[in-house]
């Protein structure tokens, strides 16, 4: 395996470690499942009391997106296949949507929480912001996994990685959006398992 392939694999694995940083904010601020099921007013009150942890939960995602994009760009280069570049473009499109969602969720709701703390009223724009962020999060998970399927197909079209890697990525990338819709439960980490699998395969093969 070439140095470029190993480097790409490492970049696809690194986001797992970054997730531990996010988990610190997630746990410290008690942004658990019960939090996400609260009405918006109650969410903003909770964010106001835990704003530092709120930021700690979101900021690592900027690095996760950038590092994953670097790994996928390297993988597309290694595979040198048109379908891989289509997958890379799909991931970048999903990533742009997710970065907008991050900005709306982190900065937008933090500002709404500060305004509510000062006026005891929830800003009208915060409701729309929350809804748009949810739509963008669903888009991120769906399109990022479709992009992973494209990479899986590219693996099958080349001889850089074993064929089972391509099939595994196709199954993971195809199954996650279906399961998310079936259980009506989408969270941003679901965009990454297929890429982690490719990263591990690049390192081990």
C-alpha positions in Angstrom: 0.0 0.0 0.0 1.3 3.4 -1.0 2.1 6.2 1.5 -0.7 8.2 0.0 -3.2 5.4 0.8 -2.0 5.1 4.3 -2.2 8.8 4.9 -5.7 8.9 3.5 -6.7 6.0 5.8 -5.2 7.8 8.8 -7.2 10.9 8.0 -10.4 8.9 7.8 -9.7 7.3 11.3 -8.6 10.5 13.1 -12.2 11.9 13.4 -13.0 9.1 15.9 -10.5 10.6 18.3 -12.0 14.1 17.7 -15.3 12.7 18.7 -14.0 12.2 22.3 -13.6 16.0 22.5 -17.1 16.5 21.4 -18.3 13.9 23.9 -16.8 16.0 26.8 -19.1 18.9 25.9 -22.0 16.5 25.3 -21.7 14.9 28.7 -20.6 18.0 30.6 -23.6 20.0 29.4 -26.0 17.0 29.7 -27.1 17.3 26.1 -28.4 13.8 26.1 -31.5 12.4 24.3 -33.9 14.0 26.8 -32.4 17.4 26.0 -33.2 17.1 22.3 -36.8 16.1 23.0 -37.4 19.2 25.0 -39.5 22.1 23.7 -37.4 24.9 22.2 -37.9 27.2 25.2 -36.6 24.6 27.6 -33.7 23.9 25.2 -32.7 27.5 25.2 -32.8 27.7 29.0 -30.5 24.7 29.2 -28.1 26.1 26.6 -28.0 29.4 28.5 -26.9 27.5 31.7 -24.3 25.4 29.8 -23.1 27.6 26.9 -19.4 26.7 27.2 -20.2 23.0 27.0 -22.6 23.8 24.0 -19.7 25.3 22.1 -17.3 22.4 23.1 -19.8 20.0 21.6 -19.9 21.7 18.2 -16.5 23.2 17.5 -14.7 19.7 17.0 -17.1 19.1 14.1 -15.3 21.8 12.1 -12.1 19.7 12.3 -14.0 16.4 11.7 -15.4 17.7 8.4 -12.1 19.1 7.3 -10.0 16.1 8.1 -12.6 13.7 6.6 -12.6 15.7 3.4 -8.8 15.5 3.3 -8.9 11.8 3.7 -11.6 11.3 1.0 -9.7 13.6 -1.4 -6.6 11.4 -0.8 -8.7 8.2 -1.3 -10.1 9.6 -4.6 -6.6 10.3 -5.7 -5.4 6.8 -4.8 -8.4 5.1 -6.5 -8.1 7.4 -9.6 -11.7 6.6 -10.6 -14.4 8.9 -11.8 -17.0 7.5 -9.5 -14.7 8.2 -6.5 -14.5 11.8 -7.5 -18.2 11.9 -7.8 -18.4 10.6 -4.3 -15.9 13.2 -3.1 -18.0 15.9 -4.6 -21.1 14.5 -2.9 -19.4 14.5 0.4 -18.3 18.2 -0.1 -21.9 19.1 -0.9 -23.1 17.3 2.3 -20.3 18.9 4.3 -21.3 22.4 3.3 -24.8 21.8 4.4 -23.6 20.4 7.7 -21.3 23.4 8.3 -24.3 25.7 7.8 -26.3 23.6 10.3 -23.4 23.7 12.8 -23.3 27.5 12.5 -27.1 27.8 13.0 -27.2 25.3 15.9 -24.1 26.5 17.8 -24.0 30.3 17.2 -27.7 30.7 16.3 -29.2 28.9 19.3 -26.6 30.2 21.7 -27.6 33.8 20.7 -31.2 32.9 21.0 -30.5 31.5 24.5 -28.8 34.8 25.5 -31.8 36.8 24.2 -34.2 34.6 26.0 -32.2 34.9 29.2 -32.4 38.7 28.9 -36.0 39.1 27.8 -37.6 35.8 29.0 -39.0 35.4 25.5 -37.9 33.1 22.7 -36.9 35.0 19.5 -39.3 34.1 16.7 -36.4 33.4 14.3 -35.0 30.7 16.6 -37.9 28.4 15.7 -37.1 28.6 12.0 -33.4 28.2 12.7 -34.0 25.0 14.6 -36.1 23.6 11.8 -33.7 24.4 9.0 -30.8 22.9 11.0 -32.7 19.7 11.3 -33.4 19.5 7.6 -29.7 20.2 6.9 -28.6 17.5 9.4 -30.8 15.0 7.6 -29.3 16.1 4.3 -25.8 15.7 5.7 -26.4 12.1 6.9 -28.2 11.1 3.7 -25.9 12.6 1.1 -22.7 11.7 3.0 -23.7 8.1 3.0 -24.7 8.1 -0.7 -21.2 9.5 -1.3 -19.8 6.6 0.7 -21.7 4.2 -1.6 -20.1 5.9 -4.6 -16.7 5.3 -3.0 -17.6 1.6 -2.4 -18.5 1.3 -6.1 -15.2 2.9 -7.0 -13.4 0.3 -4.9 -15.1 -2.5 -6.8 -14.1 -0.9 -10.1 -10.4 -0.8 -9.1 -7.9 -3.2 -7.6 -6.5 -0.8 -4.9 -8.6 -2.4 -2.1 -10.1 -5.9 -1.7 -13.6 -6.2 -3.2 -15.1 -7.0 0.3 -14.2 -3.5 1.4 -16.3 -2.0 -1.4 -19.2 -4.2 -0.6 -19.0 -3.4 3.1 -18.9 0.3 2.4 -21.9 0.0 0.0 -23.9 -1.9 2.6 -23.1 0.5 5.5 -23.6 3.6 3.4 -26.9 2.3 2.0 -28.3 0.8 5.2 -27.7 3.8 7.6 -30.1 6.3 5.8 -32.8 3.5 5.6 -32.5 2.7 9.2 -32.5 6.3 10.2 -35.7 6.9 8.3 -37.2 3.7 9.7 -36.5 4.6 13.3 -37.0 8.4 12.7 -33.8 9.1 14.5 -31.0 11.0 12.8 -27.8 12.2 14.4 -24.7 13.6 12.7 -22.3 10.8 13.6 -24.3 8.5 11.3 -22.5 10.1 8.3 -19.1 8.7 9.3 -19.1 4.9 9.9 -18.6 4.0 6.2 -15.6 6.3 6.0 -14.1 4.9 9.2 -14.4 1.4 7.6 -12.6 2.6 4.5 -9.9 4.2 6.7 -9.3 1.0 8.6 -9.1 -1.0 5.3 -6.6 1.4 3.9 -4.4 1.0 6.9 -4.6 -2.8 7.2 -4.4 -3.8 3.5 
